[in-house]
Amino acid sequence: MYDVLGLTRDASDADIKKAYRKLAMVHHPDKGGDPEQFKKIQGAYDILSDPQKRQNFDQFGTADGPPQGFPGGFPDVFSQMFGGGRGQPTGPVKRPNHDHDIVITMEESYRGITKNLKLTLTKPCQACSQKCPHCGGRGTVQIQMGPMVLNQTCPGCSGQGFGRTGCAGCSHNGFKHEKLNLELKVIPGSATGEVIVCHGLGEQANGPKDEPGDLIFHIKVQDHPEFMRQGDDIIWVTKISFEDSVKGREIRIPHFDGEIVVDTKDWGVLDPRENYVIPKKGFKGTGRLQVLFNVVYPRPTARFNLSRIETES
């Protein structure tokens, strides 16, 4: 809480008010500031300006006062007593990933495509990083519960051991924005549900105990008006008259590599239950183009023999 206002634990009430007014002028949304940062500033001031809440925070790490019962249950209590638990991280903490959809056409899926994207990374400012005054940089605080002393994650710095006061280099936001041009390559044959992972471009690390998350793109291929995809095969369906299905005729099949001309005589009498295959015309150079025919049969001519029934009265 103190680090949000750029203060230490021995700050006076006057210091708290002065720091709050100074930061509020910079970060208030009406002044064009960051609403989220202003919420943090307001929250810190609400606690530190209230004597009871401040005392609770200084003693127990929370404005609500001492915890009731055993936080986390008995297993968590004993793990904290003997050096484990949430207050003793064993390795780097990975920040959350960022997920986005990338929508492409079926032709782009067939050929592959490179998309140029503009990204903005929000990175915590390291220049104004200061040791957390509440935990002394340890990332944990101790809470006395009768005869027991428990280690818990420091609420003032979320276990990081430091905080940021804001400086001129980050416009007093505590964060810097880095703009990147990303060249995203979608390889030929990519299908809906596949992902492209850009390591380290998700949520950025807060400090040396963190590692950045990843930026993950989820591929979605749009439906095509004439083609369907089945595995690496392309399926094309067309109509043909019964007469042409027997005698054969030349058909022109649209394709991403250019029109394909086929004489159906080469396939004999066409059977609508069969798939006629053109090899290596599907995805990845190994898939097939499957041609299906809907045979249109001639309608039978309706003939009727009408008999005149005469009745005699």
C-alpha positions in Angstrom: 0.0 0.0 0.0 2.8 2.4 0.9 4.6 1.9 -2.3 1.6 2.8 -4.3 1.7 6.3 -2.9 5.5 6.4 -2.9 5.8 6.4 0.9 7.5 4.4 3.6 5.8 3.0 6.7 6.8 5.9 8.9 4.9 8.4 6.7 2.8 10.9 8.6 -0.9 11.6 7.9 0.2 14.8 6.2 2.6 12.9 4.0 -0.2 10.5 3.0 -2.6 13.3 2.1 0.1 15.2 0.1 1.2 12.1 -1.8 -2.4 11.2 -2.6 -3.3 14.7 -3.9 -0.2 14.8 -6.1 -0.8 11.4 -7.6 -4.5 11.9 -8.0 -3.9 15.0 -10.1 -1.8 12.9 -12.5 -3.8 9.7 -12.6 -7.4 10.8 -12.3 -9.5 9.7 -15.3 -10.9 13.2 -15.7 -7.3 14.4 -16.2 -6.6 11.7 -18.8 -5.0 9.3 -16.3 -5.2 5.5 -16.1 -8.4 4.4 -14.4 -6.8 1.2 -13.0 -3.8 3.0 -11.6 -6.2 5.6 -10.0 -8.2 2.8 -8.3 -4.9 1.5 -6.7 -4.1 5.0 -5.5 -7.6 5.6 -4.1 -7.6 2.2 -2.4 -4.2 2.8 -0.8 -5.3 6.2 0.5 -8.6 4.8 1.8 -6.6 2.4 4.0 -3.7 4.5 5.1 -5.8 7.5 5.9 -8.0 5.5 8.3 -6.1 5.0 11.6 -7.7 1.6 12.4 -7.3 0.2 8.9 -3.7 1.4 8.7 -2.9 -0.2 12.1 -4.5 -3.5 10.9 -2.5 -3.4 7.7 0.8 -2.7 9.5 0.2 -5.5 11.9 -1.6 -8.2 9.9 -1.0 -7.2 6.3 -4.7 -6.5 5.6 -7.1 -3.7 6.5 -9.6 -6.2 7.8 -7.6 -7.1 10.9 -6.4 -10.5 12.1 -7.6 -13.5 10.2 -10.3 -15.6 11.7 -9.5 -19.3 12.3 -6.8 -21.1 10.3 -6.4 -19.6 6.8 -6.2 -22.3 4.2 -7.0 -25.1 6.6 -4.6 -27.2 8.8 -2.4 -28.5 6.0 -1.7 -25.0 4.8 -1.0 -23.8 8.3 1.6 -26.5 9.0 3.2 -26.2 5.5 3.7 -22.5 6.3 5.1 -23.3 9.7 7.7 -25.6 8.3 8.8 -23.4 5.4 6.4 -24.4 2.6 3.1 -22.9 1.5 2.2 -20.0 -0.7 4.6 -17.6 1.1 7.7 -19.6 -0.1 7.6 -19.8 -3.9 10.0 -22.5 -5.2 10.7 -21.1 -8.7 9.8 -18.4 -11.2 6.1 -17.5 -11.5 4.9 -17.4 -15.1 2.6 -14.5 -15.8 -0.7 -15.2 -17.7 -0.8 -15.9 -21.4 -2.7 -13.6 -23.8 -5.0 -15.4 -26.3 -6.3 -14.1 -29.6 -8.1 -15.5 -32.6 -6.5 -15.2 -36.1 -9.1 -15.6 -38.8 -8.0 -16.7 -42.3 -9.6 -17.9 -45.5 -9.4 -21.4 -46.8 -7.1 -20.2 -49.6 -4.8 -18.6 -47.1 -4.9 -21.8 -45.1 -3.9 -23.7 -48.3 -1.1 -21.4 -49.4 0.0 -20.1 -46.0 0.2 -16.4 -45.2 2.3 -13.9 -43.3 0.4 -11.3 -41.3 2.1 -8.1 -40.1 0.7 -7.1 -36.7 1.3 -4.2 -34.4 1.6 -5.0 -30.7 2.0 -2.9 -27.6 3.8 -4.5 -24.6 3.1 -3.1 -21.2 6.2 -3.5 -19.1 6.6 -2.6 -15.4 9.1 0.2 -15.0 12.3 -1.0 -13.3 13.7 2.5 -12.8 11.2 3.3 -10.0 11.2 -0.1 -8.4 11.7 0.0 -4.7 12.0 -2.6 -1.9 8.6 -3.2 -0.3 8.5 -1.3 3.0 6.0 -3.7 4.5 8.0 -7.0 4.1 11.5 -5.5 3.6 11.8 -7.2 0.2 11.2 -10.7 1.4 7.8 -11.1 -0.3 6.3 -12.6 2.9 5.0 -11.3 6.2 4.6 -13.1 9.5 1.3 -13.3 11.4 1.2 -14.2 15.1 -1.6 -16.6 15.9 -1.3 -17.5 19.6 1.9 -19.6 20.0 2.3 -20.0 16.2 3.9 -17.6 13.7 2.7 -18.0 10.1 4.3 -16.9 6.9 2.0 -15.4 4.3 2.4 -13.7 1.0 2.9 -10.0 1.5 -0.3 -8.2 0.4 1.5 -5.0 -0.1 3.6 -6.3 -3.0 1.8 -9.6 -3.8 4.9 -11.5 -2.9 7.2 -9.6 -5.3 9.3 -8.0 -2.5 9.2 -4.6 -4.2 6.8 -2.0 -5.6 6.8 1.0 -7.9 6.2 4.7 -7.1 6.2 6.0 -10.6 8.8 8.3 -12.2 9.4 10.7 -15.0 10.6 7.8 -17.2 7.3 6.0 -17.0 5.1 9.2 -16.8 4.4 8.3 -13.2 2.4 5.3 -14.2 4.8 2.6 -13.0 4.7 1.1 -16.5 6.2 1.6 -19.9 4.7 0.8 -23.3 6.8 -0.8 -25.9 5.5 -1.0 -29.5 6.5 -4.0 -31.6 5.9 -5.0 -35.2 5.2 -8.8 -35.3 5.5 -10.9 -38.4 3.1 -13.8 -37.9 3.6 -16.7 -40.2 0.7 -19.1 -40.8 2.2 -22.2 -42.5 0.5 -23.9 -45.5 -2.1 -26.4 -44.4 -2.9 -24.8 -41.1 -6.4 -25.8 -39.8 -9.0 -24.5 -37.4 -7.9 -25.3 -33.8 -4.2 -25.1 -34.3 -2.2 -22.5 -32.4 0.8 -20.3 -33.0 2.8 -19.5 -29.8 4.8 -16.3 -29.5 6.9 -16.9 -26.4 7.3 -14.1 -23.9 4.8 -11.7 -25.5 2.0 -12.2 -23.1 1.7 -10.5 -19.7 5.1 -9.1 -18.9 7.2 -10.0 -15.8 6.7 -7.8 -12.7 10.2 -8.6 -11.5 13.1 -11.1 -11.3 10.8 -13.7 -9.6 8.5 -13.7 -12.7 8.8 -14.9 -16.3 6.6 -13.4 -19.0 3.5 -15.2 -20.4 3.1 -16.1 -24.0 1.0 -14.6 -26.8 -1.1 -17.4 -28.3 -3.0 -17.1 -31.6 -5.8 -19.6 -32.2 -6.4 -20.3 -35.9 -9.9 -20.2 -37.3 -10.4 -21.0 -41.0 -13.5 -19.5 -42.7 -15.9 -21.7 -44.6 -15.5 -21.8 -48.4 -18.5 -21.4 -50.8 -17.4 -24.4 -52.9 -14.9 -26.5 -51.0 -15.0 -28.6 -47.8 -11.9 -29.9 -46.0 -11.6 -33.4 -44.7 -8.2 -34.0 -43.1 -5.7 -32.8 -45.8 -8.2 -33.6 -48.6 -10.3 -31.0 -50.4 -13.9 -32.1 -51.3 -15.7 -30.6 -54.3 -19.3 -31.5 -55.1 -21.0 -30.8 -58.5 -24.1 -31.7 -60.4 -24.1 -33.7 -63.6 -27.0 -34.9 -65.8 -27.6 -38.7 -66.0 -26.8 -38.6 -69.7 -23.5 -36.9 -69.2 -22.7 -39.2 -66.3 -23.0 -42.2 -68.7 -21.5 -40.7 -71.9 -18.9 -38.4 -70.2 -18.2 -34.8 -70.6 -15.5 -32.2 -69.9 -15.8 -30.4 -66.5 -13.8 -27.5 -65.1 -12.9 -27.7 -61.4 -11.9 -24.5 -59.6 -8.8 -24.8 -57.5 -6.4 -22.6 -55.6 -3.6 -23.6 -57.9 -5.7 -22.8 -61.0 -8.6 -24.4 -62.9 -8.4 -28.2 -63.4 -10.0 -29.6 -66.6 -11.2 -33.3 -66.5 -12.9 -35.5 -69.0 -15.2 -37.7 -67.0 -14.9 -40.4 -69.7 -11.6 -41.2 -68.0 -13.6 -42.3 -64.9 -16.1 -44.4 -66.8 -19.8 -44.3 -65.9 -20.1 -42.0 -62.9 -21.5 -43.5 -59.7 -22.9 -40.8 -57.2 -21.8 -43.1 -54.3 -18.1 -42.9 -55.3 -15.5 -40.3 -54.7 -13.3 -39.6 -57.7 -9.8 -38.6 -56.6 -7.2 -36.3 -58.1 -3.9 -36.9 -56.2 -1.7 -34.2 -54.6 -4.3 -31.4 -55.1 -5.2 -31.2 -51.4 -3.4 -29.5 -48.5 0.3 -29.7 -47.8 1.0 -31.2 -51.3 0.0 -34.7 -50.1 -3.7 -34.3 -49.7 -6.1 -35.2 -52.5 -8.9 -33.4 -54.3 -12.1 -35.6 -54.0 -14.8 -34.9 -56.6 -18.3 -36.0 -55.8 -21.2 -36.0 -58.3 -24.8 -35.4 -57.7 -26.4 -37.2 -60.7 -29.6 -35.5 -61.9 -31.9 -38.2 -63.3 -34.6 -37.4 -65.8 -38.1 -37.3 -64.6 -40.3 -40.2 -65.8 -43.1 -39.2 -68.2 -46.5 -39.7 -66.5 -49.0 -41.6 -68.6 -52.6 -42.3 -67.7 -55.3 -44.6 -69.3 -58.6 -43.0 -68.6 -61.8 -45.1 -68.8 -65.1 -43.5 -69.0 -67.7 -45.2 -66.8 -71.2 -44.8 -67.9 -74.0 -45.6 -65.7 -77.4 -46.3 -66.9 -80.3 -44.9 -65.1 
